[in-house]
Amino acid sequence: MSAGWPEGRTPRSSVVIRSARPEDRAAAYHVCLKTGDAGGDGEPIYRDDPDALGRLFVGPYLALEPAFALVLEDSGGVCGYALGALDSRTFYARYDAEWRPDLCARYPKPEGDPQHWSRVQEVYGWYHAADYFCPEPYDLYPSHLHIDLLPRAQGQGHGRRMMETLMNRLRDAGSPGVHLGMWARNHKAHAFYTRLGFTELTRIGSPEDGSLYMGRRLQDVDRRPASTAASAGTQDMEPTP
């Protein structure tokens, strides 16, 4: 790293946001793994199958919604992604028809008491028992998205730039609004999304371990170039869901 930059950081000028390509899949799966433990490094707990999470949270978006799949790349390679779907119900229907059957065939549902499953087995269980939720009013927030950044890419405005770039794409494709889900007690992520203009739509589950859904209308997304918008914003953090 060049002198003058904080250790572990990359100069903004050397970082690019671009459309994801099929050959980015392995790197994007790695980002998913390294942020897969509530934003922390999931490698120790998914060591038996490092791609388990990526097949669920990355692969279907790259395959089914490539127009709304962005990666962040620096001199070290892909260091983040922002993935979205234009119409969530259509995306989940295609996921069920085109993506999930192969997952279920290759990774059988674990047996025994789920309370004793490993974390990898829990993910395999999600392959077989898909649980989709779209907050209301759906007509106003039909799209959804999520974002993950490696630690070296966090805190520099890249998350905001990626979110605004993706929201602009969704809006230009005709979406009136977008929603996302997150752990209800993830206060830092809540603050990040609030700064981006998201507001709470609903909560499900228990107060201790439930999910919070936030939404944002897209007609007023900042149309300035992403780099200009980022320079005017506050630093972001990893918005783990």
Secondary structure as UniProt FT lines:
FT   TURN            3..4
FT   TURN            7..8
FT   HELIX           12..14
FT   STRAND          16..19
FT   HELIX           22..24
FT   HELIX           25..34
FT   TURN            35..36
FT   TURN            38..39
FT   TURN            43..45
FT   TURN            47..48
FT   TURN            50..53
FT   HELIX           54..57
FT   HELIX           59..64
FT   HELIX           66..68
FT   STRAND          69..74
FT   TURN            75..76
FT   STRAND          77..85
FT   HELIX           88..94
FT   HELIX           95..99
FT   HELIX           100..106
FT   HELIX           114..116
FT   HELIX           119..128
FT   HELIX           138..140
FT   STRAND          143..149
FT   HELIX           151..153
FT   TURN            154..155
FT   HELIX           158..172
FT   TURN            173..174
FT   STRAND          177..183
FT   TURN            184..185
FT   HELIX           187..195
FT   TURN            196..197
FT   STRAND          199..204
FT   TURN            207..209
FT   STRAND          211..217
FT   TURN            219..220
FT   HELIX           226..232
//
